[in-house]
């Protein structure tokens, strides 16, 4: 696949077939190759209306929004308005957490790299006003600390909302206005929808959830999450082509197609440099940069981000070595499976290396003494209980709470097998992946204090 024509033919031949096989109602793909963008869309916006998806369709990009927020922060760094290693309180003196000494020490870099250490899965709706983000940040004043800032990685949505407020405070405008004026406009992106009010002006995809009693997913009853969470990825929507245009800017050292400098080359490079290395975490790469997930740090270097909202899943992968970016946006079904069906062969054909191999259980896993891991680990959206039965089998019971319950998440029970040192892996796939759980920070009795699977949950029992 060395030419634009071959890429276009692959998308036209494979996307519809693979999307149907994966139960994906609608999907859009865009590929940046040699500075040009090739896009294609299949399926429908919503099974309730059967309106055809086109390349002009806007899908929510979920947590890929965090890279846009990180880019807005790095623009402030370029302008000398922010120092990454200064405490966030230098710029937000009214920022508070449950532990005020911690709130005074957390740096901008630690928020960008998910090392703030406070509870991050907070999705409180603070209304639709322009002060929604400020109100949300004020609610963090009672938020407990899970671990010391900089101690470890733990994916933190709330941290990115704090960064969104930083942008609002220094730009003296809403996060939405900053995004449109400082990224979308200079890049010439025409189908960016920071809220439902703009999305309705376009052909807009609806997420699908379920399956219901008939085994079929249905259009979600809710399109977006709260405005207060938008810097973390609650509602930003766009076409695959526009997301590819954003990726192209990062590929070209921060410049727009007309030569406008959106971000300095040094800021672009800093964003994709590994700041914190991760244990084996299913689907989250080997390290984290300033906003970017480092999916592979050797061979053909690969970075990107994924996103999930209500029934929609989004994927972005970039390799600087081949000047290639691939975007996939979906509105239900097995989005992860479709991601591997489409992105892996594109990467393999163009760069010689496909996606990094996902962790899988050993064919003959060793027996494990789970005594150091047995217990309950919790955060605000679910409890996880690890147990070992009389036959020596290890079990993980997950009980959703809060927003996850509202989104239809059900309790689950899964068997865990040995995987590596202080790591266990699901026997069966969940959402197309065998999830790895790594146990950290043993106490004096050898019982581990945290379980890490992208988020670090503290032991509560």
N, C-alpha and C positions, 0 to 999 in steps of 0.2 A: 504494500500500500504506500507507494512513493509519490503519488500524484493526487491533486485535489479531486480529480475525476474518480479515482479508485476509492477515496474516502466517501465521496457522495454516493457512489454505487453501493458500497457496503451498508451505509445507513438506510438507503432506500430498499435494499434487499432484506436486511436483517432486523431493523428496528421493529417493524410491525409484527413480524413473525415471532420474535422473541418476547415482545410485550404481551402478545396474546397468550403465549405459553406460560408467562409469569403472572397472568391475571391482572395486568396493569391496564386500567381503563384508558389513560392517556399519558403520553410521554413526549418530551422534546429533547433533542440533542444538539449541541453546537461544538464544533471542533476548530481550534485555532491551529493552523499549520502554515508555516512560512509567512506569518503575519496576516493571513486571510482567514475569514470565518466561513465555515460551511455548516448549515443547520438543516434540521429536518424534524418533523413532528408527525405523530400518528395517534389514532384513537379519538376519544371524546373528552370534552371538559368534565362532563358529568353524565353518569348513566341515567340520571333522572330526566335529562333533556336531550341527550344524544347529539349535542352540538359538536361538530368536528373540531378537533384540535389542529391548529396550524402553527407555523413558525412564529406568528405574531401573538400566540397565546402567552399569557403571564401565569406563572406558577409561583408559589411561595418558595423562598430559598432557605427558610429556617435558619439554623445556626451558621450557615455560610455568611449571614449578616455580620457575625462577629469579626470577620476579616475586613469588612467595610468599616466597622467601628474602629478596629485597630488601625486601618489606613487613615482615618480621620484623626486619630491620636498622633500618628507619626507625622502628619502634616503639621500639627502643632509643635512637634519636636523640631521639624525642619525650620520652623519660623522662630525657634528659640523661646517659645512660650511654655514648653514643658521639658523637664528633665526626667528621663525614665526612672532614675534611681532616687528621685526625691519622693518623700511620703506624699500620698494623695492629698493629705491635709494641707500641704503647701498651697494647693489650688482650691481645695474644698475644706476650709477651716471648720465648717459645720458638719463634717462627716463623722458619724459615731457608730460604734458597734457595742455589743454587750460588754466587751472588755475594752475600755477606753484607751488603755496603754497600747493595745494591739492596733486599734484604729489609728493611733498617732504614728505608728511605725510602718504600716503597709505601703509599699511603693507602687508607682504606676506600673513598673515592669512586672511585679508580682501579680497584679490584676490581669495584665495582658497574657501572662503565662499560667494562669489558673493556680497560683500558689498563695492566694490570700488566706486560705485556711478557715474562713467562716462558712456557715451554711449557705449553699449556693442555689438550691432548687426551691426558690421562692417565686411564686407567680401571682402575687396579690394584684388584683385589679384596682387601680387607684383613679379610675375614671378616664374620660376621653379628652380632658382639657390639656392645654399646652404645658401644664405643670405636673402631668402624670408621672414623669420620670423623677422629678424632684420629690414628689410625695412618696414615691417608692423608696428612694434612698433614705429619706427621713425615717421610714419604718424599720430600717436596719439597725436602729439604735439599740434594740433589745436582742439582736441576733447573736446566738452563742458561737463560740470559737470551737472548731473541731480539732485543729492543730495549729502550731505556731507558723506564722507567715514564712514561706520559703522552705518549710520542712519537707514538703512533698507536693506532687501534682494532684489536684482534684478538680475536675471540670466544674466551673463555677459560673452559672448564668448571671447571678446577682452581681458578681464582680464586673461583668461587662455593662450592666446597667449603671453602675457607679461611673464607669468610663464614659458612658453616654451622657451622664450629667456633667462630667468634666468638660466634655465638648460643648454642651449647652452653656455652661457658665463662662467659658473662655471665648466662645464665638458670639455670645449674647443673642442666640437664636435657638430654635428647637433643633433637636437631633435630626429630624426629618429635613428641615431647611438646610442644615449644614451638609447633609448627605447629597441633597439635590444640587446645591450650589458649588460644593467643593469636589464632588466626584462625578455625579451624573452629567452635569452641564459641560464641564471641560472635556469629558469623554464623548459627548454627543449621543448619550444613551436616551432613547426616545420612549421606552416602554417601562420605565421604573415607577413602581407604585408603592410608596412607603406606607400607605394605609388603604383600607377598603374603599375609601372615598375616591381615590385615584384608580384603584383596580377595576371598579365598576365601569370605567370608561373604556376598558380594553376587553378583549376576549379572555376571560379569566377562568382558570381551572379550579375545580372544587375537589377537596380531598374526599377519599372514600374510606370508611371504617367498617369494622365487623370482623369476620363474617357473622351474619345473623343466623336464625334458626334454619334457613334454607341453604346455608353455607355460602351465601353470596354477599360480597361487600356492597354497602349502599352509600349514597352521597351523605357526607357528614352534615349534621344539623347546625354546625357552627363553622364559620369560615376562618376566623382568626382568633388568636389569643389576645391578651390585654395590651393596650398601647404602652403601659408602663414597662413592658418587657421588650419593646421594639429594638433597643440596641443589641440585645442578645439574640433576637431572631423570632419575634412573635408574629410578624405580619408582612415584612418586606417581600414584594413580589416583582417579577420581571420576566422577560423572555430569556430563553437559553442564549440567544445571540447577545443580549445586553450583558448577561453574566460573563459570557466569553469575552466581551469587550473590556470588562473590568480585569479579567485574567490577562488579557493581552497587554494591558498597561503594566502589570507586574512583570510580564515577560520582557518588556522593552525598557526596563530600567526606570519606570515611572512616567513615561511620556504618553501623551494622547496621539492619535493618528495625525493630527495637524502639527505636532511638535510641541504642544503645550506641556510644560512640566507640571504634572499632578503630584508627584512625589519624587524626592531626590533618589538617585541611584543608591546612595549609602543607606537610606531608609528602607528601600526595597530589599537590599541585601540583608540588613539587620532583621527584617521581619521573618525571613526564611532561614535564619541561622538558629541552630539548636540552642535553646536556653535552659531547658530541663529535659533530662533523659528519663524515659518511662520504663517501668517493668513491662513484661509482656501483657498487653491489653488488647483484647480483640477489637479490631476495627479502628484503633487510634494510633497506629504507627509506632515509631521508636523514640520520638522526641517531640517537643513543642517549641515553636518559635514565638514571635510576637504576633499572635493571631493565627498563624499557620500550623497545621499538623504536619510533621515531617514523616511521611509515610515510608520513605526509604532513604537512608543517609549514605549508602555506598552504591557502587555500580551506577546505573542511570538514576540520579537523585530525583526523588518524587515527593511533592508536597501538595497539600490541598485542604479540604474541609468537607464535612457532610452536614446535612440539616434535616430535621424532622419537625413538622408541625402537625396539625390535625388532619391525618390521612394523606399528607404529602411528604415526599422524601426527595432530597436533592443531593447531588454529588459533584464535586469539582476536583480534578487532578491536573497538576502542572508539572512538567519537567523542563527545567531551564536548558538542560543539555541538548534537547532536541527542539527547543522553541515550540513546544506543543502544549496545548491545554484541551481538556475534554470536559464538557458539562453535560450532565443528565438530570432532567427534572421529571418527576413522576407524581401522579395523584392517586396512588393506591396500589394494592396488590403487592407482589414481591419485588419491591424496588431494588433491594440489595442484590437479588439474583439477576435482575436486568442490568444493573451496574456492572457486574462481573461479565455478563454475556456480551456487553457492548464495549466497555472501557478496556477490559483485558486484551481482547484481540487487536484493538486499535493501538494500544501501547506496544504490544508484542511485535506487531508488523512494522511499526514506524521506528521504534527505538531498539528493538531486539530483546527487550525485557518486558514481561507482563506485570500484572499486579503482584505485590509481595504475597507469598503463600500465607493463607490464613491458618491459625493454629487448629489442630485436630487432635483428638485423643489417640493415644497409642493403641495398637491392635491388642496388646496384652498389657494393660496398665498394672503397675505394681500395687500391692496393698498399701494402704496408708493409715497411720494412726492419726486421726483427726482431733485428738484431745486438745492440742494447742489452738484449734480453730473453732471448736464447738462453742456456740453462744449466739447471741442476738446482736445485730448491727443495725443502726437506724439513722435515717435522716427525715426530713419533713414530708417526703412523698412515698417512702416505703420502709418497711421493716424486713430484714433478712435474717432468717434463723438457720444456722448450720448445725446439723445433728448427725450422729452415727448410730446405726442400728446394731442389733446383736450379731448380725451376719457380717458386720464390718463395712457395710455400704454407707456412703456419705450422702446426705441429702441437703438440699437447699430449698427452703420454703420462703417465698416472697409474698408479702402482703402489701398491696398498694394502698396509699393514703392520699388525701387531698386532691390535687389536680388530676393525678393518674386515675383515680376512681371516676372523676367527672368525665374523663376521656374514654372511659369504658374498659380500662385495664382490669384484668381479673387476677385473683390469687393464683400462684403456680407452685408446683413442686417438681424439682429436677434432681436427677442423680449427678453427683460430682465424682470425677476420677482423678487420680494422680496426674500431674503434668510436669512440674519442675519443682525446684526447691521452694517450699512454702507456697506452692501454687496448685490449684485444682481447676479442672475444666469440665464443662457440661458434657455428659455422655451424648445427648441429643442436641441437634441444632435448635436454636431459637432465633426467629427472624433471619434465617439463613446463615447463622454463625454459631460456632461452639464457643461460648463465652468463657474466658479465663478469669479466675479470681485469685489474686495474690494477697497473702496475709503478711502484715507488716508490724514492726515495733513490738516484739515480745516483751512482756513484763518480767518481773523477778521469778514468777512461777512458770514462765514459758508460754503463757497465753498471749496470743497476738491481740494488739489493741485496735487494729484497723483491718478492713478488707478493701482491697483496691481493684476496681474493674472499670476504671475511667473516673469514677467518683470514689473518694476514700470515705467509707462509712466507719464511724467509731463504734467500738463495742459498747453496748448498753446493758448487757447481762451475760 
